[in-house]
């Protein structure tokens, strides 16, 4: 292992939709509370959210990762690697391995620790979609989000945060569990979890301070998180340091993604030289220490966690339940689409996953989708790739369709003219149909079009450019 290890870049994705917890009690007569929880749209899952977080992390010119690790407890697929979809959407090379770290929330922080201890440049993506039974603690207390942290050494580029070290403590006890095939987690009595966690936190915290030659006074701020709320709050008090906002009131607890969501939120507001602690309660305790560097002042992502929290639109509780499959509603009258073709998707992966068109070298016309033959008399097979995922466009015309198949009608289709060339019809998402107009500026986002026969059909949609 060469050079100082740490964080080269980071990013987060907080979905645009929010559920006011007060809406739960209005419908159910119980549950709810104050504040909001982040809600992934009907066309988002842990994979698409992971893509968005990774795009944020890599948008500022960060070096390309040499490995991709994806962690979630709510995978879109089992018996298939979900990280490969993220890999394809980011257009990483075939030699870059893409691996899943799953099964439990601790796998996500474990992936980050392992990447920090390794010698490779690794993009660690964590994503979670928290679903609980109506009026249950995760119904309002959970939240959906994703994060991406590019880990490497100062030989790969300037570190925005140096990794100083940490410690871990592990014990076997059953506080939270979900057996295969079950949709919702169950928990043991609160006092038991508190008694099990607190000694582990104290041990890991003490060991981490000792191994790094730090004292509590050296720590500028600490992010403390875990799915056991009572133990997490008590542990935060015991540390004797300044505790970061836990985003409970504005996002909810995003499970596997929450530790790095809080870490990115802290780094968004950190000052170079600050020592930042991350304390995670998950089947034990993980403590990681970082020191913010001067590179952080220019290395922050363009969209902070705060920016994304403030950029939101409310969703009704009934619609949220329908999106999560907890409320059965009348399906669309049009027939469901056929399952996507695996062979066709493999042949056009650059287009389908990477949104890469083609530009005619002889005429300069960009073709979407890519074409072998130029539309205006160009030569055959005289094209160069035209990556369009990061290109902004303008709505030339649009229609609101109430009849086409969609899990959440109506659907807004728009013809988009892309900056620099290229025009195509795209579906819009994260949008109120009444707000769309000719001239609306849109950016592209990776989403799930539909699921048929257990196969997810991923492609790109447009969303209004906000902020």
N, C-alpha and C positions, 0 to 999 in steps of 0.2 A: 504494500500500500504506500503510495507516494503522495506527498503534499498534505495540506490541511483539508479535512473533510468538512462538508457543510452543505448549505442550500444555495444552489445557483439561481433558481427561479421558483416561483410558486403562483398558483392561481386558484380561484374558487368559483363555483357556480351555485347561486341561490335562485331557485325557480321564481318566475315572475308572479305566480299566483300565491295568495295568502288566504288562510281561513281564520276569521275572527273566532276566538274560542267562545265568546259569548253566544255565537250562533248555534253552538252545540246544545246548550241548555234551552234555547228558544225552541228547538225542534224536539229534543228528547226529554226536557224537564229535569235533566241532571247532567253532570259533567261540565266541561267547559272551563271557565275561569277568565282571566284577563289576558290581554295581548293577542298575538297571532302565531300561527305556525305556517311554515313554508310548505307549499303543496306543489308537487310535480304535476305538470299538465297530463292530460290523457295520452298525449303522444310522447311523453318522456318516460324513461326507465333509468335504472342505475347505469346502464351502458351509455345512453345518450348524455346523461348528466356528466359522466366521467369524461366524455369527449369534450364537452364545453369547458370543464375545468382545465383540462390539458391544453386546450387552445389558448386559454387565458395565460397559462404558465409559459407557453412557448412563443407567445405573440411578440415579446419584446426583443427578439433576436437571440434568445438563449441557444446554446449549442444543442444539437440533436441528441436525444438519449441513445445510449447503446443497449438499454434494456427497458422494458415496460412491465411494471407489476400493477395488477388491478385487484383491489380488495373490496368486497361487499358481502353482506349477509342476505341480500335480496337479489340474487343473480337472475338475469333474463333467461339464461339457459343453465341446465345441468347436463352433464355428459358432453359439454362443449365449452371450449375456452372462450369466455366473454372478452378477454383482453385482446383477442385477435380483431374484433370489430373496432375497438378503439385504435388499435395499431393501423388498420386499414384507413380509418377516417383521418388519421394524422399523416398518412402517406409515409410511414416509416419503412425502411428497407427490409428485405426478407431476412437479412442476417441479424436483425434486432429481435431477440426473443421476447415473446409476450406471454406472461404467466398470470394465473389467477391465484390470489390468496383469499380463501373464503372460510366460511363455517361459523365464525364468531367475530364480534367487534374487535377483539384483541388482535386478530390477524392483521388488521389495518395498521395499528401502531407497531406491531411486530415487523411488518414489511418495511416501515420507515426506519426502524432501528437497524434492521439487517442491511438495508441499503446504505445507511450511514457508516456501518462497520465494514462494508465491502470496498473493493477498489474500483468499482465500475461507475459509470455515469448512468444513473437509473432514474426513470420517471415513475414515481410512486403515486398511483391514483386510488383514491378512496371515495366510495359513493354509497349512499344508503337511501332507502325509501321506507320510512317507518309507518307501518299499518297496525292499528289496534282495533279491537271491538268497540263499537259505538259506546260512548260515555266512559270507556276505560282510560287508564292513565296515558297510554300512547296515542289515543285518538286525538287528544288535544295537545298532549305534551311532546309528542314526537315531531319530527320535522324532516324534510327532504333536502338534500344538498350533496355536493361533491367537491372534492379538492384534488389538486395535483401539485406535487413537490418534486422538483428536479434536484437530485442529490448528486454531488460530485466532489471534486477537489479544486483547490485554487489553481491547479495546472490546467483545468478545463475552462477556466474563466474566473472573473471576479465573484467571490461568494457574497451573497447578501446577508448571510448569517453563518458564522462558524459554529461547528458542533464541538462543544466542550466535553461532552461525555454524559454519563448518566448511570442508572442502576435499575434493577428489576427485582421484583419479589413475586413469587408464585405459590399458590396453595390450591388444593382441590376442595371446593365446596359448591353446592348447588344453590345459586342465588337467582339466576335467570336461565330458562331453558326453553327449547322448542324442538320437538322430535321431528324427524323427516316426514313430510306430508302435511304437517300442521301449518296453518297460515299465521298464527299469532303466538307470541311469546307468553310465557307464564312466569311468575315470580314468587319467591318465598316471602315470608313475613319480614317487614322492614328492619326490625331490630336485629334479626339474625345477620342480615347483610352488613349492617353497620359494625357489628362486633367482629365479623370476619375481615372486613376491608381495612379498618383503621390501623391495626397492628402492621399490616403489610405496607400501607402508605408510610407510616413512621419509619419502618425499616428501610424501604427503598429511598426515601428522602434523605435519611442520614447517610446511607451508603453512597448516594450520588454526590452529596456535598463533600464527603471525605475523599472520594476518588477524583474529584475535580479541583480539590483544594479551595473550594468556595465556602462562604458562610451565607446564612440567610440574608444578611445585610447586603451582600453583593448582588442579590437578585432584584432587578428593577420591577419585574411583574411576572406573575405566574398564571397560566391558564390551567384550571383544574376541571376535569370533566369525567363523567361516567354515567352509566344508565341507572345506577342506584342513587337517586337524588339525595336521600337523607345522608348517606355515607359521604357523598361528594361534598356537600355543604359543610359537614363536620370536619372533613379532612382539610378543606380550604382554610378554615379558621385555625386549625392546629399548626399550619405551616409558618405562620407569623410573618407573611410577606404580603405585598399588595396583590390582590386577586383581580384578574381581568373579567370583564363582563362575559357572562356565559351564553348570551344570546337566547336565553330561554324565552324571553318575552317577544322576540321578533322573528325567530327562526324555529324554535323548538329544539329538542335534542335530536341531532342527525345521526346518532348511533355510531357506526364505524367511521363515518366522515367527520364526526364532531371534533375529535382532538385536533386534527389538522385544520379544520375550519377555524377554531379558536386561535391556533398558532398563526395562521395567515392573517387573521383579524388583528392580532397583537403586533405582528410585523408591519402591518399597514400603518400603525401609529407609533412604532418604536423609533428611538433616536440612536444613531450610531454609538456603539459602546455599551448599550443596554444589554444586561444579561437577562434572558428570557427563559423561564422554566415551563415545561409542559408536563403535567402530572395526570396520568390516565388510570382510572380504576376500571379494570375489566379482567375478571378472573385472576386477580392479582393486582399489581401496580407497576406502571412504567414511569420513570422519571427521566426526562431529557433536558439538557441545558444547551442553550445557544447564545451567542453574542452577536448582536447586530453590527454590521460593518458600514463603512462609508459608502459602499456600493449600493446599499439599500436605498439611498436617497434618489437614485436614478433607476433602480432595478425593481421597483414596485409595479405590479400589474396596473393596467389602465383602469380596470374596474375593481375597486376595493369591495370588501364585504359590506361596508357601510353603504356604498353607492347602490349595491344590489338590494340591500334590505330596504332602502328608501324607494327604490323603483319597483312598484308593485301594483297589483290589482286584486280586489277581493273576489273570492269564489264562494258560492253558497254551500251550505253544509250538505244539502241534498245532491248537488252536482259533485261535490267531493266524494260522497259515498258511492255515487254511480261510477265515477272514474276508478275507484278502488275495487269495484266489484262487490261492494257490500250492500248495494241497493239495486235490485233488478228492475230495469226500465224497459219500455217498449223498444225493440230494436229498430233500426232503419228499415223502411219498406223495400228498399232496393236490395238485391241479393248480395251476400257477402262476396268479397273478391276471392279469386283462386289463390292457392298458396304460391309464394314466390318461387321461382325456379332457381335451384342451387347452381346448376350448370351455367345458366345465363348470368347470374350474379357473379360467378367466378370469372367469366369472360370479360365482364365490364366493371370489375371492382374499382378501377381508378375513377370511373364516372359515378358509380353507385355510392361508393363509400367516400371517395376523395373529392368528388365534384370537380373533376378535371375535364374540361372541354378540349377543343382543338382550334388552333389558329392557322389559317391558310397562309403559308409563307409568301405566295405570289400575290395575294390580294389584301392580306391583313385582316380578313374577316374572321371573327370568332364564331365557332359553331357550338351550339348547345342543344342537344347532346353532341359529343364529338362525331365527326364525319370523316370518311376517307376521301370524299369528293367535295370540292369547293362548290359553294352555292352560286358563285358568280363567275363561272368559267375557269376556275382554278385547276391546277394539275391534280391528278389522282395521287394519293399518298404523299402529298407534299405539305404535311401538317406538322406543327409542333405543339406539345402539350400546353394547355392553358388552365392552370390551377385557378379556380374561381371561388373557393370557399371563403376567402377573406376579402372578396370584392363586394363593394356596396353598390346597390342599384336603386332605380327609381320606378315607381309604379306608373306604367303607361296607360293601363286600363284594368278594370277588375269586374268581377261578378260575385254575388253572394248566392250560393247554391244550397237550397233547403232539401233537395231530393237525392243528391249523390250519397253513396254510402259513407258514413262516418260514425265513429263511436260518440262523437259530441258535435252534432250539427248545430248551426249551418256551417258550411265550409266557404272560406273566402279564397277564390282563385284570382291571381293577378298576373298580368303580363309585365315582366320586369326588364327594363333596359339597364344593363350593367355598365358601370363606369369603365371606359376604355374599350367597350365593344362587347357584343353578345346580348341576345334577347331570348327569353323563354318564359312560358307560363309556369308559375310556382304556386304552391299552396302557402297561405300565410298562417302563422300561429301566434299565440300570445297576443291576440288582437281582438278588439271589439269591432264588429262589422260596421257599426255606425261611425267609427273614427277613421276608416280608410277613405282615402281620396286620391285622385290622380295627382302625382307629384310626391306622394309619401315615399320617404327614403327607407330602404329595407336592407338588412344584413342577413346572411345565411346562417342557419343553425341546423345541427344534425338531429333528426327526430325519427320516431317510429311511425311509419305510415299506417300500418295495420298488422295484425297477427292472424294467420290462417293456418290451420292444421299444425299449430305449435311452432310455426316458423315466423319469425319477426321480419318484416320488410322495412329496412332502414333506408332512409334517403334524406335529402336536404329540403328544408322549408325556408321561407322568408319570414322575418319578423320586423316590425317597425324599429327603426334606429332611434333609440331614446337616450337622452343625456349626453 
